[in-house]
Amino acid sequence: MSTTLAAGSGFDFTLAQQLTVIALCALTAFIAHMALAVFNDGVRPFLLDFIQGRTTRSATTAVSFGLSAGFIFGLGAPMALSTGVLNPWLLFLPTDILGLLSPKKWLAPILGGAWGAVVVFGLNGANNIAHDLPVDFLTAMQQMSTPILFLFTLFPVLAITKQFGRLRGAVAGVVEVALVVLTMKLWPNMFAGALAMAVGVLMLIGLAVAKDLQQRQADRAARVVKEVPADDPMASLFSASAARLRRYLPLFMVLGAGVCVLAQMHVFGGGEATSFLIAKGQYAEAAQVDFYRVFGFIPLIATTALASGAYGIAGFTLVYPIGYLMPNPFLAAVVGALVFAVEVLALSWIGKVLGKLPSVRDSSEHLRSAIGDTLQLAILFGSLMAANAMGGGLGILIVGGLYLFNEAMGRPVVKMAAAPAAVIVGGVLLNLLYWLDLFTPVKG
């Protein structure tokens, strides 16, 4: 399977795609202004105090900006420019901030729509300028695709190892590597990690469910009965939060329709690996990758939504893989709206089910942690490959040095975004050195 993108991937949006991005950014900013949903999972818990009037809009905006800025400029923008595919960090994190920042309800969609316009009309110009530079760091950044796609395949192995021990993790690792080799041999046009990830995730879920069932049998045998007090304050909070979200069900259905339509247009990828797969036109594989990620985020999104009264902009992210596979935007809109309706209406039930399956809940946490670990290594390694492609040893020195300096400074740029940001800064510096006649670009 080829893991190299066509050089010069651009942003040639159609009018329908431009209008969809602008309208969706306007809608997400409006929803964030009302504190009904945000994309950043770290911001969601802070919204309860804002909803209940215990903190100000400006303070909540400051939290959102602090938790999101590094991902916007260090991950969202570099990933979009290197793949030619939009992503949620570039679209939805800024609309979180703009929506919360807006003092008036009518102003929020205007600010959000303006950001959408900046994205659809500005990225192509920035992309063309960067590709015309003597040191084309955007084409070099496409080197990131191989480590991201292949190392991401191992996230179920890491999750199994962390939760169920080294022996089962080693077995899962051997199975996944064997399946990758088998896929490359028998189905060379298929993403090599697709089958391996499917089996790995199924193994993790199977082990977790088996453990929970064994524990429930042991509890019944010991006649252990766990009762929730009738006046449990958390149960009361969860119920109130679910009721608040249900009141705005039509608005959430419009949101689900919009996100699903954007995914169907194939100019948007829900994750790092997905963006590269979408750029290569491998939509079925992209859907598979994002579907597996859902298992790691349902418990987090459900519990934070029930605790805060604010949902996720992309819901449980099921609308991503569904959208990639839809044959047309009209069907995508209908299905996306129905998916969000089911998610919002089922929140209370999902919360109760998760309470009865502690191992499955733990598995989702291990999955999220494993996804982060694999992507951090893949992005760092890919960024160094990009540095070598654009500047050889000097490129590695500059990009690696910037990454290490960020670590030494206490990570002012979040770790996952630091390496791609260093590639862009390094590319700018190498171009300056070229114009000063101190550097000759690497030919490749």
C-alpha positions in Angstrom: 0.0 0.0 0.0 1.4 3.4 -0.9 1.6 5.8 2.0 2.9 8.8 0.1 0.5 11.6 -0.8 0.5 13.3 -4.1 2.7 16.4 -3.8 0.9 19.7 -3.9 -2.3 18.6 -2.3 -4.5 21.7 -2.3 -7.8 23.0 -1.0 -9.9 23.3 -4.1 -13.3 23.5 -2.3 -16.5 23.5 -4.3 -19.1 26.2 -3.5 -21.2 23.6 -1.6 -18.2 22.5 0.5 -17.3 26.2 1.3 -20.9 26.9 2.4 -21.0 23.7 4.5 -17.8 24.6 6.3 -18.9 28.2 7.0 -22.4 27.2 8.1 -21.1 24.4 10.3 -18.6 26.7 12.0 -21.3 29.3 12.6 -23.5 26.6 14.1 -20.8 25.2 16.4 -19.9 28.6 17.6 -23.6 29.3 18.4 -23.9 26.0 20.3 -20.6 26.7 22.2 -22.0 30.2 23.2 -25.0 28.5 24.7 -22.7 26.1 26.5 -24.6 23.2 25.0 -21.5 21.5 23.5 -17.8 22.0 22.9 -15.3 19.9 21.0 -12.5 20.1 23.6 -13.0 17.3 26.1 -10.9 19.1 28.6 -13.1 22.2 28.5 -16.4 20.4 29.0 -16.0 19.8 32.8 -15.5 23.6 33.3 -18.9 24.4 31.7 -21.0 23.3 34.7 -19.8 26.2 36.7 -20.5 28.5 33.8 -23.9 27.1 33.2 -24.8 27.5 36.9 -23.4 31.0 37.0 -20.5 30.4 39.3 -17.9 31.6 36.8 -17.8 34.3 34.0 -17.8 33.9 30.3 -14.4 35.5 30.0 -12.9 33.1 32.5 -14.4 30.1 30.7 -13.1 31.5 27.4 -9.6 31.8 28.9 -9.7 28.1 29.9 -10.8 27.1 26.4 -8.1 29.1 24.8 -5.4 27.8 27.1 -6.4 24.2 26.5 -6.9 24.6 22.7 -4.4 27.0 21.2 -1.6 24.5 21.0 -3.7 22.0 19.2 -5.0 24.5 16.7 -1.7 26.0 15.7 0.6 23.0 16.4 -1.6 20.1 15.1 -4.7 21.3 13.3 -3.1 23.7 10.9 0.0 21.6 10.1 -2.1 18.5 9.6 -4.5 20.3 7.3 -1.7 21.9 5.3 0.2 18.6 4.9 -2.8 16.4 3.9 -5.1 18.9 2.1 -7.9 17.6 4.4 -9.6 19.7 7.1 -9.8 18.4 10.7 -11.7 19.0 13.9 -8.8 20.8 15.7 -8.7 23.4 13.0 -12.5 23.9 12.6 -14.1 23.2 16.0 -11.5 24.2 18.6 -11.5 27.8 17.3 -15.3 27.9 17.3 -15.3 26.7 20.9 -13.3 29.8 21.8 -15.2 32.2 19.6 -18.6 31.0 20.8 -17.6 31.3 24.4 -16.0 34.6 23.8 -19.0 36.2 22.1 -20.9 38.4 24.5 -24.1 38.2 22.4 -26.0 35.2 21.1 -26.3 36.8 17.6 -22.6 37.5 17.4 -21.4 34.0 18.0 -22.5 32.5 14.6 -21.1 35.5 12.8 -17.7 35.0 14.4 -17.9 31.2 13.8 -18.9 31.7 10.1 -16.0 34.2 9.7 -13.6 31.6 11.0 -15.0 29.1 8.5 -14.5 31.6 5.7 -10.9 32.2 6.8 -10.3 28.4 6.6 -11.9 27.8 3.2 -10.5 30.9 1.5 -7.2 31.3 3.3 -5.8 27.8 3.4 -5.4 27.4 -0.4 -3.4 30.7 -0.6 -1.1 29.6 2.3 -0.7 26.2 0.8 0.3 27.6 -2.6 2.8 30.0 -1.1 4.4 27.3 1.0 4.7 24.9 -2.0 6.5 27.7 -4.0 9.2 28.2 -1.3 12.7 26.9 -2.0 12.3 24.6 1.0 8.9 23.0 0.6 8.1 21.9 4.2 4.5 21.0 3.4 5.5 18.3 1.0 8.1 17.2 3.5 5.4 16.8 6.1 3.7 14.2 4.1 6.5 11.9 5.4 4.5 11.8 8.6 1.8 9.6 7.0 3.8 6.3 7.1 4.6 6.3 10.9 1.2 7.6 11.8 -0.7 5.0 9.9 1.4 2.0 10.9 2.2 2.8 14.5 -1.5 3.8 15.1 -2.3 0.1 14.3 -0.7 -0.9 17.6 -3.0 1.0 20.0 -5.2 -2.0 20.9 -2.0 -3.9 21.8 -0.9 -1.2 24.2 -4.4 -1.0 25.7 -4.5 -4.8 26.3 -1.0 -4.8 27.8 -1.8 -2.0 30.2 -5.1 -3.5 31.4 -4.6 -7.3 31.1 -0.8 -7.7 31.4 2.2 -8.5 29.3 1.3 -12.0 28.3 -2.0 -11.1 26.7 -0.4 -7.9 25.3 2.4 -10.0 23.7 -0.2 -12.4 22.2 -2.2 -9.5 20.8 1.0 -7.9 19.4 2.0 -11.1 17.6 -1.5 -11.5 16.2 -1.6 -7.9 14.9 1.9 -8.0 13.3 1.0 -11.3 11.6 -2.3 -9.8 10.3 -0.4 -6.8 8.9 2.0 -9.0 7.1 -0.9 -11.2 5.8 -2.8 -8.1 4.6 0.2 -6.6 2.8 0.7 -10.0 1.0 -2.8 -10.9 0.1 -4.6 -7.5 -0.2 -1.9 -4.9 -1.2 -4.5 -2.2 -2.0 -6.0 -2.4 1.5 -4.7 -0.3 4.4 -2.4 -2.9 6.0 -3.5 -2.1 9.6 -7.2 -2.3 9.0 -7.7 -6.0 9.8 -5.1 -6.0 12.6 -6.9 -3.1 14.4 -10.3 -4.8 14.1 -9.0 -7.9 15.7 -7.1 -6.0 18.4 -10.1 -3.9 19.4 -12.3 -7.1 19.5 -9.8 -8.8 21.7 -9.8 -5.9 24.1 -13.6 -5.7 24.3 -13.9 -9.4 24.7 -11.4 -9.5 27.6 -13.1 -6.6 29.3 -16.6 -8.1 28.9 -15.5 -11.5 30.1 -13.9 -9.9 33.2 -17.1 -8.0 34.0 -19.3 -11.1 33.6 -17.0 -13.1 35.8 -17.1 -10.4 38.5 -20.9 -10.2 38.4 -21.1 -13.9 38.8 -18.8 -13.8 41.7 -20.8 -11.0 43.3 -24.1 -12.9 42.9 -22.4 -16.0 44.4 -21.3 -13.9 47.4 -24.8 -12.2 47.4 -23.2 -8.8 47.1 -25.8 -6.2 46.3 -24.7 -2.6 45.4 -27.5 -0.1 45.8 -27.4 3.6 44.8 -28.9 5.9 47.5 -32.2 7.4 46.5 -30.8 10.9 47.2 -27.5 10.4 45.4 -26.5 13.9 44.3 -24.6 12.6 41.3 -27.6 10.8 40.0 -29.7 13.9 40.4 -27.0 16.0 38.5 -26.8 13.4 35.7 -30.6 13.4 35.3 -30.8 17.2 35.2 -27.9 17.4 32.6 -29.6 14.8 30.4 -32.9 16.6 30.6 -31.2 19.9 29.6 -29.6 18.3 26.5 -32.9 16.7 25.5 -34.6 20.1 25.5 -32.4 21.1 22.6 -32.7 17.9 20.7 -33.7 19.6 17.3 -30.6 21.8 17.5 -28.4 18.7 18.1 -30.0 17.0 15.2 -29.0 19.9 12.9 -25.5 19.7 14.3 -25.3 15.9 13.7 -26.6 16.4 10.1 -24.0 19.1 9.5 -21.0 17.1 10.8 -22.1 14.0 8.9 -22.5 16.0 5.6 -19.0 17.5 6.0 -17.5 14.0 6.5 -19.4 12.8 3.5 -17.8 15.5 1.3 -14.4 13.9 1.9 -12.7 17.2 2.7 -12.6 16.4 6.4 -10.9 13.8 8.5 -11.8 13.1 12.2 -8.2 12.1 13.3 -4.6 12.2 12.4 -4.5 8.8 10.7 -7.9 9.4 9.1 -6.8 12.6 7.5 -4.0 10.8 5.6 -6.4 8.0 4.6 -9.0 10.5 3.3 -6.3 12.3 1.4 -5.5 9.0 -0.4 -9.2 8.3 -1.1 -9.3 5.3 1.2 -12.7 6.1 2.7 -13.6 2.7 3.9 -10.4 2.3 5.8 -10.8 5.8 7.2 -14.3 4.9 8.5 -12.8 1.7 10.1 -10.1 3.7 11.9 -12.5 6.3 13.3 -15.1 3.6 14.2 -12.5 2.0 16.5 -11.7 5.3 18.1 -15.3 5.6 19.2 -14.8 2.9 21.8 -12.2 5.0 23.5 -14.3 8.1 23.7 -17.9 7.0 24.4 -17.4 6.7 28.2 -15.5 10.0 28.4 -18.0 12.0 26.4 -21.0 10.4 28.1 -19.8 10.9 31.6 -18.6 14.5 31.0 -21.8 15.4 29.3 -23.9 14.0 32.1 -21.7 15.7 34.7 -21.6 19.1 33.0 -24.8 19.4 30.9 -22.7 20.0 27.8 -22.3 17.5 24.9 -19.5 17.0 22.4 -19.6 18.9 19.1 -19.1 15.6 17.2 -21.1 13.6 19.7 -19.6 10.2 20.2 -17.9 10.8 16.8 -19.9 8.0 15.1 -21.0 10.5 12.5 -17.5 10.6 11.2 -17.2 7.0 9.9 -20.9 7.0 8.9 -20.4 10.2 6.9 -17.4 8.8 5.0 -19.5 5.9 3.7 -22.6 7.8 2.8 -23.4 7.9 -1.0 -24.7 11.5 -1.0 -25.0 14.5 1.3 -28.8 14.3 1.6 -28.7 10.8 3.1 -25.8 11.9 5.2 -27.8 14.7 6.7 -30.7 12.5 7.5 -28.6 9.7 9.1 -26.4 12.2 11.0 -29.5 13.8 12.5 -30.9 10.5 13.6 -27.6 9.3 15.0 -27.3 12.5 17.2 -31.0 12.1 18.3 -30.3 8.5 19.4 -27.1 9.6 21.2 -28.7 12.4 23.1 -31.8 10.4 24.1 -29.7 7.4 25.2 -27.2 9.4 27.3 -28.8 8.5 30.7 -29.1 4.8 29.7 -25.5 4.7 28.5 -24.4 6.2 31.8 -26.2 3.5 33.8 -24.7 0.7 31.6 -21.2 2.0 32.0 -21.7 2.0 35.7 -22.3 -1.7 35.6 -19.3 -2.5 33.3 -16.3 -1.1 35.1 -13.8 -3.1 33.0 -15.3 -1.9 29.8 -15.1 1.6 31.2 -11.5 1.1 32.1 -10.8 -0.3 28.6 -11.9 3.0 27.1 -9.5 4.9 29.3 -6.7 2.6 28.3 -7.7 2.9 24.6 -7.5 6.7 24.8 -4.1 6.6 26.6 -2.8 4.1 24.0 -4.0 6.2 21.1 -2.2 9.2 22.6 1.0 7.2 23.1 1.1 5.7 19.6 0.3 9.0 18.0 2.9 10.9 20.0 5.7 8.6 18.9 4.4 8.5 15.3 4.1 12.2 15.0 7.5 12.8 16.6 9.2 10.2 14.3 7.3 11.5 11.3 8.3 15.0 12.0 11.9 14.1 12.2 11.5 12.3 8.8 10.0 15.5 7.4 12.9 17.4 8.9 15.4 15.1 7.2 13.5 15.4 3.9 13.6 19.2 3.8 17.0 19.9 5.5 19.0 16.7 6.1 21.0 16.8 9.3 20.5 20.5 9.8 16.7 20.0 9.5 16.8 17.3 12.1 19.0 19.5 14.4 16.5 22.4 14.1 13.3 20.5 14.4 14.6 18.1 17.1 16.1 21.0 18.9 12.9 22.9 19.0 11.0 19.9 20.2 13.6 19.3 23.0 13.5 23.0 23.9 9.8 22.9 24.3 10.2 19.9 26.6 12.8 21.8 28.7 10.5 24.8 28.9 7.8 22.7 30.5 5.8 22.2 27.2 4.3 25.6 26.4 3.1 23.8 23.3 1.4 20.5 24.1 3.5 17.5 23.4 1.5 16.0 20.5 1.5 19.3 18.7 5.1 20.4 19.4 6.8 18.3 16.7 4.6 19.4 13.7 4.8 23.0 14.9 8.6 22.6 15.0 8.6 21.3 11.4 6.8 24.5 10.2 9.1 26.8 12.3 12.1 24.8 11.0 10.9 25.1 7.4 10.6 28.9 7.8 14.1 29.1 9.3 15.6 26.9 6.5 14.1 29.2 3.9 15.6 32.2 5.7 19.0 30.5 5.7 18.6 29.8 1.9 17.8 33.5 1.2 20.9 34.4 3.2 22.9 31.9 1.0 23.7 29.8 4.0 21.8 26.7 3.1 21.2 24.6 0.0 17.8 22.7 -0.1 17.9 19.0 -0.1 16.9 17.6 -3.5 14.4 14.7 -3.4 
